[in-house]
Structure formats: structure tokens, C-alpha cells
Amino acid sequence: MGKLSLCLGKYAKKPFFMEKAGVNLYSVEEVCYCLLKEAYLMEQDLMDGKLADWLLKECGLEELAGLLEERSREGCTVGEYAGVVLEYVGYGEPEARAKAVETMES
């Protein structure tokens, strides 16, 4: 039996361009996929406010955008920042999320 995945927010009309990975993303789930699969590419510039702004304006994810802005103000690491997204969405297995965060931290 397969695992059910629920999608959060709206599918964006304007994509989020994740520069380090060189891809246009249209949903928070696509962001999560990229965070897991391309964790080694993620750097501090992920926290420049553009992702939180895009999640708010394009995907309608006000709560997640607020959490990201708060964590950024607190001076979190890129791994912690990405971890907020992955945990909020519940994307991937806990072990995969932890491994991605660890990769971003190293």
C-alpha cells in the first residue's frame, strides 16, 4: 500500500528559482524535494528572504513564511532554516530530513 502525500499551499504561477540547483520550483513540495536531493548545494543565501516571500505570495503559506522569517532573524543556520521547511511540510522520512540538514551544516 502506498503512502498518501497531501500538498500544501497553492501551485505557484511564478516559480521560485533555486539558483544553486538551477531549477524553477512551483510548489513547496518541489522545494522540499530540492532541499533533500541537493542538500550539498545549499548555502546561507537560501535565507535571503526570497524563499519566505515566495512561499507567502505565490503559495499562500503565511504560517511557514512567518516561521522562516522568525528563524532567520534569530540567526539560525541554513540547515535549521531548511529543516523548518521540511518539518512543516512533513516531506520525506525523518532520517532523510536529518541527513539533509546534517549535509547542509557541514
C-alpha positions in Angstrom: 0.0 0.0 0.0 1.4 3.4 -1.0 1.9 6.4 1.3 -0.5 9.3 0.9 1.0 12.8 0.4 -1.0 15.9 0.9 0.0 19.0 -0.9 0.2 22.3 1.0 -0.5 25.7 -0.4 -1.1 26.7 -4.0 0.8 25.8 -7.1 2.7 29.0 -8.0 2.1 31.0 -11.1 5.6 32.5 -10.8 8.3 29.9 -10.0 10.9 30.2 -7.3 14.3 29.9 -9.0 16.7 28.0 -6.7 19.9 29.4 -8.1 22.4 26.9 -6.6 20.4 24.0 -8.1 19.5 25.9 -11.3 15.8 24.9 -11.2 12.4 26.6 -11.2 10.1 25.4 -8.5 6.4 25.7 -8.5 5.3 24.2 -5.1 6.6 23.8 -1.6 6.9 20.1 -2.2 9.2 20.8 -5.1 11.3 23.0 -2.8 11.4 20.1 -0.3 12.5 17.7 -2.9 15.3 20.0 -4.0 16.4 20.6 -0.3 16.6 16.8 0.2 18.3 15.9 -3.1 20.5 18.9 -3.5 21.4 19.5 0.2 25.1 19.7 -0.6 24.4 22.8 -2.7 22.5 24.8 0.0 24.3 27.8 1.5 23.4 30.9 3.6 21.9 32.7 0.6 18.9 30.4 0.9 17.9 32.6 3.9 17.9 35.9 2.0 14.2 36.3 2.4 13.2 35.4 -1.2 12.0 31.9 -0.3 9.9 33.1 2.6 8.4 35.9 0.4 7.7 33.5 -2.4 6.0 31.0 -0.1 3.8 33.7 1.2 2.9 35.5 -2.1 2.8 32.6 -4.5 1.9 29.6 -2.4 -0.2 31.3 0.3 1.8 29.7 3.1 1.6 32.5 5.6 2.5 30.5 8.7 5.5 28.8 7.1 6.8 32.1 5.7 6.4 33.6 9.2 8.3 30.8 10.8 11.2 31.2 8.3 11.4 34.9 8.8 11.5 34.4 12.6 14.2 31.8 12.4 16.3 34.0 10.1 16.0 36.9 12.5 17.2 34.6 15.3 20.3 33.8 13.3 19.7 30.2 12.5 21.9 28.1 10.2 21.0 27.1 6.7 20.3 23.6 7.9 18.0 24.7 10.6 16.2 27.0 8.1 15.7 24.2 5.6 14.7 21.9 8.4 11.8 24.2 9.2 10.5 23.8 5.7 11.0 20.0 5.6 9.3 19.5 9.0 6.4 21.9 8.3 5.6 20.1 5.1 6.4 16.7 6.6 8.3 15.8 3.4 10.4 12.7 3.3 11.3 10.3 6.0 12.7 11.7 9.3 16.1 10.1 8.6 16.3 11.7 5.2 15.4 15.1 6.6 18.1 14.7 9.3 20.7 13.7 6.8 19.9 16.6 4.5 20.2 19.1 7.5 23.4 17.5 8.5 24.8 17.8 5.0 23.9 21.5 4.9 25.6 22.0 8.3 28.9 20.5 7.1 
